Amino acid sequence: MSNKRLVACTSTGCIEYAPERYRKYDIDFIRVHILFEGKEYIEGLDFDAEAFYKKLETLKDPKNNLPRTAMPTIEELHTFFKSVIERGYDEVLIIAISSALGGTYNLIRLVSKEYEDKLKINVIDSKITCFGEGLLAIKAAELFEQGVPTETVLKEIKWCMERQEFLGIDGRLDYLIYNGRLKGGKALMGKMLNICPVIHFSREGEIVSIASVRTQKKALKKTCETLLEIIGDRKSEDYILFHIYTGDSVLKELVEIEKEYGIQTNHEKVIMSPVSGCHNGPWLAGYGYLPIRREDEELE
């Protein structure tokens, strides 16, 4: 008798904000919390992403009223693992938000050790967030459905992780400064010179600036140029490309500029998870890119 296997993802993977067709995989969610305006919210259950970013655009005194994030509680993780066992699963593969963005991945691993005698558990540090994280979970669920052995699934996920990209701009530096990600002289000069950073995820799972450009328009152009370098001569059927955004204002400008470069997304846009996006603010726009392994490409 074959093992009964489950895929789970932290709520930052944006699967619930993505097209409805992905619901068929019954992926479970480990939900991260947001603390905002004196209340605690559980992402994906009682929080509307579009409304959240709209509110951030007009937030009074944002420096002193920033939303904060909190890991799932230990009790919630125990409830999750007990539920997996009670539902008859023999194995669970968990895709978690980048460990460089907080302690959620490490906490899941810590709690999971208490269930290793009852359940085969693989916890993967996605090294990314937003729908790039979610796509890894979807890929795993698809392969499980096809009956692919877990060891091969893990290799496929590793292959994807080594090649996926999150690329975009923060239209304003305010939230990066308020959250302490941009400090001192860099923060001051950035504001004075109207610097707009082009950001992406490093292979270590950190958000880093790959270019600092004067004006938002030039930064969006640099984003498009960088994306084309990443794609190279790969055909559109061999990758997934979608818009990532926290607010519509910068995204609308990106959609216009990308026409100059002949860029066409082949997947619906996906809003950034509030847990991830609250640290960047409501003026982020860019791309998520995931190559699809061709038959002529080695898995290892």
HUHU-V845613 format. One record per residue. N is the residue number from 1. RES is the residue in one letter. SS is DSSP state (h for helix, s for strand, l for the rest). Layout:
n res ss
N RES SS
N RES SS
This chain:
n res ss
1 M l
2 S l
3 N l
4 K l
5 R s
6 L s
7 V s
8 A s
9 C s
10 T s
11 S h
12 T h
13 G h
14 C l
15 I h
16 E h
17 Y h
18 A l
19 P l
20 E h
21 R h
22 Y h
23 R h
24 K h
25 Y h
26 D l
27 I l
28 D s
29 F s
30 I s
31 R l
32 V l
33 H s
34 I s
35 L s
36 F s
37 E l
38 G l
39 K s
40 E s
41 Y s
42 I s
43 E l
44 G l
45 L l
46 D l
47 F l
48 D l
49 A h
50 E h
51 A h
52 F h
53 Y h
54 K h
55 K h
56 L h
57 E h
58 T l
59 L l
60 K l
61 D l
62 P h
63 K h
64 N h
65 N l
66 L l
67 P l
68 R s
69 T s
70 A s
71 M l
72 P l
73 T l
74 I h
75 E h
76 E h
77 L h
78 H h
79 T h
80 F h
81 F h
82 K h
83 S h
84 V h
85 I h
86 E h
87 R l
88 G l
89 Y l
90 D l
91 E s
92 V s
93 L s
94 I s
95 I s
96 A s
97 I l
98 S l
99 S h
100 A h
101 L h
102 G l
103 G l
104 T h
105 Y h
106 N h
107 L h
108 I h
109 R h
110 L h
111 V h
112 S h
113 K h
114 E h
115 Y h
116 E l
117 D l
118 K l
119 L l
120 K s
121 I s
122 N s
123 V s
124 I s
125 D s
126 S l
127 K l
128 I l
129 T l
130 C l
131 F h
132 G h
133 E h
134 G h
135 L h
136 L h
137 A h
138 I h
139 K h
140 A h
141 A h
142 E h
143 L h
144 F h
145 E h
146 Q l
147 G l
148 V l
149 P l
150 T h
151 E h
152 T h
153 V h
154 L h
155 K h
156 E h
157 I h
158 K h
159 W h
160 C h
161 M h
162 E l
163 R l
164 Q l
165 E s
166 F s
167 L s
168 G s
169 I s
170 D s
171 G l
172 R l
173 L l
174 D h
175 Y h
176 L h
177 I h
178 Y h
179 N l
180 G l
181 R l
182 L l
183 K l
184 G h
185 G h
186 K h
187 A h
188 L h
189 M h
190 G h
191 K h
192 M h
193 L l
194 N l
195 I s
196 C s
197 P s
198 V s
199 I s
200 H s
201 F s
202 S l
203 R l
204 E l
205 G l
206 E l
207 I s
208 V s
209 S s
210 I s
211 A s
212 S s
213 V s
214 R s
215 T l
216 Q h
217 K h
218 K h
219 A h
220 L h
221 K h
222 K h
223 T h
224 C h
225 E h
226 T h
227 L h
228 L h
229 E h
230 I h
231 I h
232 G l
233 D l
234 R l
235 K l
236 S h
237 E h
238 D h
239 Y s
240 I s
241 L s
242 F s
243 H s
244 I s
245 Y s
246 T l
247 G l
248 D h
249 S h
250 V h
251 L h
252 K h
253 E h
254 L h
255 V h
256 E h
257 I h
258 E h
259 K h
260 E h
261 Y h
262 G l
263 I l
264 Q l
265 T l
266 N l
267 H l
268 E l
269 K l
270 V s
271 I s
272 M l
273 S l
274 P h
275 V h
276 S h
277 G h
278 C l
279 H l
280 N l
281 G l
282 P l
283 W l
284 L s
285 A s
286 G s
287 Y s
288 G s
289 Y s
290 L s
291 P s
292 I l
293 R l
294 R l
295 E l
296 D l
297 E l
298 E l
299 L l
300 E l
